[in-house]
Amino acid sequence: MMEPDREIRIVLADDHPIVRQGLRQVIEAHPRLRVVGEADNGEAALAHIRTYKPDVVVLDIDMPGTDGLAVARLMHAQGLTAPSIIFLTIHREEDFLNEALKLHAQGYVLKDSATADIVASICAVAAGQSYTSPAMTSALINSHRRTVALREQTPSIGDLTRTERQILKLIAEYKTSKEIADELCISYRTVETHRSNINTKLDIHGSHALMKFSLAHKSDL
């Protein structure tokens, strides 16, 4: 963690000069922040990091050649672990955020809100905290809600009755309807009715689809 009033030195890497210029203006409007090096590719970013030894590195994930993720990996491989890393990106997918966290990034800033978020992110990571663009947090929450809603709408074994689960388990053991009827002491016709109900509840179609489903979910029965 840095001293509260010390200048924060930054290397800024993005392959779009207009983006770099805009971010630099926003960053250096803060009295404690100074951009000591700009880079338009990963190799130049690494050279600036070695030369200027910044406190914070802002890396565009999608730079051509050596991208931001590759730069972070090389930083760790080459022992350049002192600077805090902020990734600058258009990606709202959780996979990209998880990859950034694996590389020990302290910040994850979306480009469409970068001018509003960049100063707060730099100050946060320089103080030993983590920072994610609020828009990214909202995107993750909405994605989680959609996943939960889809899961709740998708038919599952949990929708079956106890008897239907028993029958499905016996189907997975390659038992015929007659054998299932004998084992459960019910009629053949009742077994066939249960099989039909299971197909309807699980939205299963086709002559062998129920057998395939029972085998695929045998451990859950």
Order of alpha helices (4+ residues) and beta strands (2+ residues): beta-alpha-beta-alpha-beta-alpha-beta-alpha-beta-alpha-beta-alpha-alpha-alpha-alpha-alpha
